[in-house]
């Protein structure tokens, strides 16, 4: 079985400025990133996944805003050189007055299928981001949908309710929750609250979820717990709205791709053939309108 990786990153430190990659020695919410503070190119990604990925979706990765368009150009150059990247999720500022201009610029590139603007990262780092106010986002979300682009939504538990309320105003926007919607509290009570919140998001037919980034929240990889959350997400959203993502090389801080793919196979063993096809390829292909090679 080969996978569509719905969430990974690439970077070249000599071509773009990534403040979080340049801050050597500093710790982040997902761990100590010094081991990955170096170029991560398509060849490095291939070396990690060993041809287990048939095609992928590249997600913006925190360069300075002035380089957002250059990041898209860089990924397009990789595609032109043969990298099997089928879609780009580009960086924009949804709250900006010039969002329409940003979307027009990004949409010039044929592989741009969606955009991302982080709402939340972690309870410790959220103070660095603006407080979420729904009325500041809904017009931008509507504009994104009008351009037939998707939205990758990264948020944390304390933001669930206000974000959910705001999303109800834009049923025309296809949105995917990144990284299991950031389940930082994985106690039994935390799992119960997460399930309840995900059930509310799943009532929105336009809302999907990525089974990705799980190791960031405990800074180690627990396969049994990954499967527990994965099966719960599939039960809640249906396999037709769930997709696998590696979050490499960020999750490489805590596991190898072989460990991750073992967990993907173990999860698939609990599913029927159609469900396997959906989480491994079909959901991402449908959501991002992929032209697969």
Rosetta blueprint (number, residue, H / E / L):
1 X L
2 X L
3 X E
4 X E
5 X E
6 X E
7 X E
8 X E
9 X L
10 X L
11 X E
12 X L
13 X L
14 X L
15 X L
16 X L
17 X L
18 X L
19 X H
20 X H
21 X H
22 X H
23 X L
24 X L
25 X L
26 X L
27 X E
28 X E
29 X L
30 X L
31 X E
32 X E
33 X H
34 X H
35 X H
36 X H
37 X L
38 X L
39 X L
40 X E
41 X L
42 X H
43 X H
44 X H
45 X H
46 X H
47 X H
48 X H
49 X H
50 X L
51 X L
52 X L
53 X E
54 X E
55 X E
56 X E
57 X E
58 X E
59 X E
60 X L
61 X L
62 X L
63 X L
64 X L
65 X H
66 X H
67 X H
68 X H
69 X H
70 X H
71 X H
72 X H
73 X H
74 X H
75 X H
76 X H
77 X H
78 X H
79 X H
80 X H
81 X L
82 X L
83 X L
84 X L
85 X E
86 X E
87 X E
88 X E
89 X E
90 X E
91 X E
92 X L
93 X L
94 X L
95 X L
96 X L
97 X L
98 X L
99 X H
100 X H
101 X H
102 X H
103 X H
104 X H
105 X H
106 X H
107 X L
108 X L
109 X L
110 X L
111 X L
112 X E
113 X E
114 X E
115 X E
116 X E
117 X L
118 X L
119 X L
120 X L
121 X L
122 X L
123 X L
124 X L
125 X L
126 X H
127 X H
128 X H
129 X L
130 X L
131 X L
132 X L
133 X L
134 X H
135 X H
136 X H
137 X L
138 X H
139 X H
140 X H
141 X H
142 X H
143 X H
144 X H
145 X H
146 X H
147 X L
148 X L
149 X L
150 X E
151 X E
152 X E
153 X E
154 X L
155 X L
156 X L
157 X H
158 X H
159 X H
160 X H
161 X H
162 X H
163 X H
164 X H
165 X H
166 X H
167 X H
168 X L
169 X L
170 X L
171 X L
172 X L
173 X L
174 X L
175 X E
176 X E
177 X E
178 X L
179 X H
180 X H
181 X H
182 X L
183 X L
184 X L
185 X L
186 X L
187 X L
188 X H
189 X H
190 X H
191 X H
192 X H
193 X H
194 X H
195 X H
196 X H
197 X H
198 X H
199 X H
200 X H
201 X H
202 X H
203 X L
204 X L
205 X L
206 X L
207 X E
208 X E
209 X E
210 X E
211 X E
212 X L
213 X L
214 X H
215 X H
216 X H
217 X H
218 X L
219 X L
220 X L
221 X L
222 X L
223 X H
224 X H
225 X H
226 X H
227 X H
228 X H
229 X H
230 X H
231 X H
232 X H
233 X H
234 X H
235 X H
236 X H
237 X H
238 X L
239 X H
240 X H
241 X H
242 X E
243 X E
244 X E
245 X L
246 X L
247 X L
248 X E
249 X L
250 X L
251 X H
252 X H
253 X H
254 X L
255 X L
256 X L
257 X H
258 X H
259 X H
260 X H
261 X H
262 X H
263 X H
264 X H
265 X H
266 X H
267 X H
268 X H
269 X L
270 X L
271 X L
272 X L
273 X H
274 X H
275 X H
276 X H
277 X H
278 X H
279 X H
280 X H
281 X H
282 X H
283 X H
284 X H
285 X H
286 X H
287 X H
288 X H
289 X L
290 X L
291 X L
292 X L
293 X L
